[in-house]
Amino acid sequence: MSHHIVEAAGLEYAYPDGTPALRGISFRIGHGESVGVVGGNGAGKSTLLWHLNACLFPAKGAVRIGEVPVSRSTAPEIRRHVGTIFQDADDQLFMPTVGEDVAFGPRNMRLPQDEVESRVRRALEAVNASHLSARPPHHLSGGEKRAAAIASVLAMSPDILAMDEPTSGLDPRGRRALIEILKGFAHTKIIASHDLEMILELCPRTLLLHEGRLVADGATRDILSDAAKMEAHGLEVPLSIRYGSLKSNVQGPKS
């Protein structure tokens, strides 16, 4: 059994006031896939991610991680396999130092101290943040906080990374550093973002949501280059695709 597989079948969810958030969503993500989740504001991207790590539970339908259904009773097991990076890194950093934040999860798994220290070291090295171990999180830049938050999840050795707007608030250098870090991960990755250039670079496959419905599931470049579809769902074709098409038209076919 692989805990890297994510499957939703007829997933429905409504907010407490009765507003529908997810409407009959079904998909299957296989081992090692990198999948983007895109859509306008209110499309249901974050709500979908919260179902993957048992922060929310389906009103109808089901979500499975491997063969384990997401439910209140399975939540602890689900969270061992799905690591979630929240949109605001401050929501994940609450200890006096970065090192203590990264160690928090492994310690709560009751691992031996030498294993905790090994996981902290490896996780910080993976995001090029070993030098931040003794730093207070509130003294970090946005990019450093993001790296620390990712390290705190990696230290749990999850099978799946679910990320909500991972490049939000980063300057160009921090954004590029994060993309390069994510390129090196062998995990199954599910990335919800408005940063379509990042999705294009990292995710061969994309799910397009609109008003809680899954309206497209396919090759990222095919979906993001469909101007009519993108406009109909509150998005724009990424500049790199538009510029590439314009450049090709200007140059004309080669003889």
C-alpha positions in Angstrom: 0.0 0.0 0.0 1.3 3.5 -0.9 0.4 6.4 1.3 1.6 8.7 -1.5 -1.7 8.2 -3.4 -4.4 10.9 -2.9 -8.0 10.2 -4.0 -11.2 12.2 -3.7 -14.6 10.8 -4.8 -17.6 13.0 -4.9 -16.2 15.4 -2.3 -18.7 18.0 -1.0 -18.3 20.5 1.8 -20.3 23.6 2.9 -19.2 26.4 5.3 -21.1 26.7 8.6 -23.4 29.4 7.1 -24.4 26.9 4.4 -22.4 28.3 1.5 -21.2 25.5 -0.7 -17.4 25.3 -0.9 -16.7 22.0 -2.7 -19.2 20.5 -5.1 -18.7 16.8 -6.1 -14.9 16.9 -6.7 -13.3 13.7 -7.8 -9.6 13.0 -8.8 -6.7 10.6 -8.1 -3.1 11.7 -7.6 -0.5 9.0 -8.0 2.8 8.4 -6.3 5.4 11.1 -6.9 3.1 13.4 -9.0 3.4 17.2 -8.7 0.0 18.7 -9.2 -1.1 22.3 -9.2 -4.5 23.5 -7.9 -5.5 26.8 -9.5 -8.6 29.0 -9.6 -9.9 32.4 -8.7 -10.6 33.7 -5.2 -13.2 31.6 -3.6 -12.7 28.6 -6.0 -12.2 26.2 -3.1 -8.4 25.7 -3.3 -7.6 26.1 0.3 -10.7 24.2 1.4 -9.6 21.3 -0.7 -6.1 21.2 0.8 -7.6 21.3 4.3 -9.5 18.1 3.5 -6.2 16.3 2.6 -4.7 16.6 6.1 -7.9 16.2 8.1 -8.3 19.8 9.1 -11.8 19.5 7.5 -14.0 16.5 6.8 -16.3 15.8 3.9 -20.0 16.5 4.2 -20.5 14.0 1.4 -18.1 11.8 -0.6 -14.7 10.7 0.6 -11.0 11.5 0.6 -8.4 8.8 0.9 -4.7 8.8 1.5 -3.5 5.4 0.3 -6.3 3.1 1.5 -7.0 5.2 4.6 -10.2 7.3 4.5 -9.9 10.8 6.0 -12.0 11.0 9.1 -11.8 12.2 12.7 -10.7 8.8 13.8 -7.9 8.5 11.2 -6.8 12.1 11.5 -3.6 11.4 13.5 -2.5 8.8 10.9 -3.4 11.0 8.0 -1.3 13.8 9.4 1.7 11.6 9.7 1.6 11.1 5.9 0.4 14.5 4.7 2.6 17.5 5.5 0.8 20.8 5.0 2.5 24.2 4.3 0.1 26.9 5.2 -0.2 30.2 3.3 1.1 32.2 6.3 4.3 30.7 7.7 3.7 32.4 11.0 0.9 29.9 11.6 3.5 27.2 11.7 6.3 28.8 13.6 5.6 29.3 17.3 8.7 28.1 19.3 11.5 30.3 20.6 13.9 29.2 17.8 13.7 27.7 14.4 15.5 24.5 15.5 12.9 24.0 18.3 10.1 24.5 15.7 11.6 21.9 13.4 12.0 19.5 16.3 8.5 19.9 17.6 6.9 17.3 15.4 9.5 14.6 15.8 9.5 15.1 19.5 5.7 14.7 19.6 6.2 11.4 17.7 8.2 10.3 20.8 11.3 9.6 18.7 14.7 9.1 20.4 16.6 12.3 20.9 19.4 11.3 18.4 16.7 10.7 15.8 15.1 14.0 16.5 18.4 15.8 16.1 19.1 13.9 12.9 15.8 14.8 11.4 16.2 18.5 12.3 19.6 18.6 10.8 18.5 16.9 7.5 15.3 19.0 7.2 17.2 22.3 7.6 19.9 21.2 5.2 17.2 20.3 2.6 16.0 23.9 2.6 19.5 25.5 2.9 18.6 26.9 6.4 21.0 25.2 8.8 22.3 28.6 9.7 18.8 29.6 11.0 18.6 26.9 13.7 19.3 29.2 16.7 17.4 32.2 15.3 14.0 33.3 16.6 11.3 32.9 13.9 10.0 36.4 14.3 13.5 37.8 13.3 13.4 36.0 9.9 12.6 37.4 6.5 9.6 36.1 4.6 11.7 33.7 2.6 13.5 32.4 5.7 10.2 31.8 7.5 8.9 29.9 4.5 12.0 27.7 4.5 11.7 27.1 8.2 8.1 26.2 7.9 8.9 23.7 5.1 11.7 22.2 7.3 9.3 21.8 10.2 7.1 19.7 7.9 9.9 17.7 6.3 11.2 16.7 9.7 8.0 14.6 10.0 9.0 12.6 6.9 5.7 13.0 5.2 4.8 11.1 2.0 2.9 14.0 0.6 3.4 17.8 0.7 0.3 19.9 0.4 1.2 23.6 0.0 -1.1 26.6 0.1 0.3 29.7 -1.8 4.0 28.8 -1.0 5.4 31.8 -2.8 3.1 34.3 -1.2 4.9 37.3 0.1 8.3 36.3 -1.2 10.6 38.6 -3.1 12.0 37.4 -6.5 15.1 35.9 -4.9 13.2 34.1 -2.2 10.7 32.8 -4.7 13.4 31.4 -6.9 15.1 29.8 -4.0 11.9 28.1 -2.9 11.1 26.8 -6.4 14.6 25.3 -6.6 14.1 23.6 -3.2 10.8 22.2 -4.3 12.3 20.9 -7.5 14.6 18.7 -5.5 11.8 17.0 -3.5 10.8 13.5 -4.5 7.5 13.7 -2.5 4.1 13.8 -4.0 3.4 17.5 -4.2 0.0 19.3 -4.3 0.4 23.1 -4.7 -2.5 25.5 -4.6 -1.5 28.9 -5.9 -2.2 32.0 -7.9 1.4 32.0 -9.0 0.8 30.4 -12.3 4.4 30.7 -13.5 5.5 28.6 -10.5 2.7 26.1 -11.2 3.9 25.9 -14.8 7.5 25.2 -13.7 6.8 22.7 -11.0 3.6 20.9 -11.8 3.1 18.8 -15.0 -0.6 18.4 -14.1 -3.1 20.9 -12.9 -6.6 20.9 -11.4 -8.7 24.0 -12.2 -11.4 24.8 -9.7 -14.3 27.3 -10.1 -16.9 27.9 -7.4 -16.1 24.7 -5.7 -16.3 22.5 -8.9 -13.4 20.8 -10.7 -13.8 22.1 -14.2 -10.5 20.8 -15.7 -7.9 18.2 -14.9 -5.0 17.7 -17.3 -1.6 18.8 -18.5 -0.7 22.1 -17.0 0.5 23.8 -20.2 -2.7 22.8 -22.0 -4.9 24.2 -19.3 -3.0 27.4 -18.6 -2.6 28.2 -22.4 -6.4 28.0 -23.0 -7.2 31.7 -23.0 -11.0 31.3 -23.2 -11.0 28.8 -20.3 -8.7 30.8 -18.2 -10.7 34.0 -18.7 -14.0 32.2 -18.0 -12.7 31.2 -14.6 -11.1 34.4 -13.5 -7.5 33.7 -14.5 -5.1 34.9 -17.2 -2.7 32.9 -19.4 0.8 33.2 -17.8 3.1 35.8 -19.4 5.7 33.2 -20.3 3.1 31.3 -22.5 1.7 34.6 -24.0 5.2 35.9 -24.7 6.3 32.6 -26.2 3.3 32.5 -28.5 3.8 36.1 -29.5 7.5 35.5 -30.2 6.7 32.5 -32.3 4.1 34.4 -34.3 6.5 37.3 -34.9 9.4 35.1 -36.0 7.2 32.9 -38.2 7.9 29.4 -39.3 11.5 28.4 -40.1 12.2 27.4 -43.7 
